[in-house]
Amino acid sequence: MRKYIEIVADLEERILGGVIKPGQKLPSIRQLSETYQCSKSTIIRSFTDLQRRHLIYSVPQSGYYVVGRKEPASLADATSFVDFSSAAPDPSVFPYLDFQHCINKAVDTYQDDLFRYGTLQGLPTLLRLLQKQLQSYQVFTDIQHLCITSGVQQALAILGLMSFPNQKQIVLVEQPTYHLLIQLLEIHQIPTLTIKRTASGIDFQELERLFQQEPIKFFYTMPRFHNPLGTSYSQKEKKQIAYLAQKYDVYIIEDDYLVDLEHNTKADPIHIYAQSHVIYLKSYSKILFPGLRVGVAVIPEPLQEAFYAYKKLMDIDSSMLSQAALEIYVKSGMFDRHRQKIRLSYARRMEQVNKMFREWQQSTNVVEAPLNGGVHSYIKTKERISETTVKTNLLKRGIIIDTVDRYYMKDSEKELLWRINVSYVEEARIAKALGEVAEVLRL
């Protein structure tokens, strides 16, 4: 990382964290160059960056000061409740000023392109940039296989509706799985089969039987930080899925929506083991803004013609403004800095959950409380307490919790699992709130 980026990140953290107060004067350029052991020009460049993002301002013949801003409302201020049911991202960790700058820059840079339709595949300069970014996730592909979509949801809709070259018709999904995909499959009455997934994974003998005996066109899976379970497949399991896909000509849709929260650099995707049979999907909603509506899909060549035919009918092309702003955000290094910030923020929250879950695992009433990364996990108890009773008693204590029922197909057998999501809960409130949950669930 370039030196000035390190300095900007450090000063930004100290300003937003309240260590350096609004209106407070910053140390001089000379003092900071000595502190950070860098040139004065590097400090000046850092100050210029912070000024552009409205964090500091200069006073001639005096120095630089922190902008007297309205403090961002914390999650505790936004609501009196601790909400373990929401998957909404924490607004306090998102880069509004940075991205606002990128949008303004995008309008200036791509003003001519914004008044015409783009290409079905996406903004060419963004595609080249994302090809390099995907390599850091161990996804290696040619640019012609990449497609910018209006969020991962659009890619799933297209893939669910279109025909596949294997001439098969049935979609296979894990249970539980992503609730909006379930709704898509049910609304369009797409033939669907299910396979049970637990903290221990899936039954690979059953997976092979389904691949062999049923006309499965694709198997949808979230191998990393599964939603809602929060669990991840081992590398051995990913390799086995890839092997079976190639053996029985079944495509895999690998929804890697939380790859940016991964700390294990050796956690390779399924895509690396079976590129010809894997459609890899990456979202920017959880790492940036849900309203950005930009995702990237890696589409094997045999599927491209049908995929683009459907995409053209849906939206002609994805938002050029969003694509241009994302390109500037990634190219400037802001994305990497923000990814590190949010990864650490969510990791600290899950540490609080895992610490409590380690204690709960000793309880005779706890069947499952897996230790996960990402942003969510779940609790399964031996004693089946009324769902209404649990929710009502916790609501009285200012805590919202939910089950995972909506993550099951209508006709599937449902397990009573209590979902714990920390993306919308302040770190400081997690331990106390989970203590209240333990009391109500009689752990």
Order of alpha helices (4+ residues) and beta strands (2+ residues): alpha-alpha-alpha-beta-beta-alpha-beta-alpha-alpha-beta-alpha-beta-alpha-beta-alpha-beta-alpha-beta-beta-beta-alpha-alpha-alpha-beta-beta-alpha-beta-beta-beta-alpha
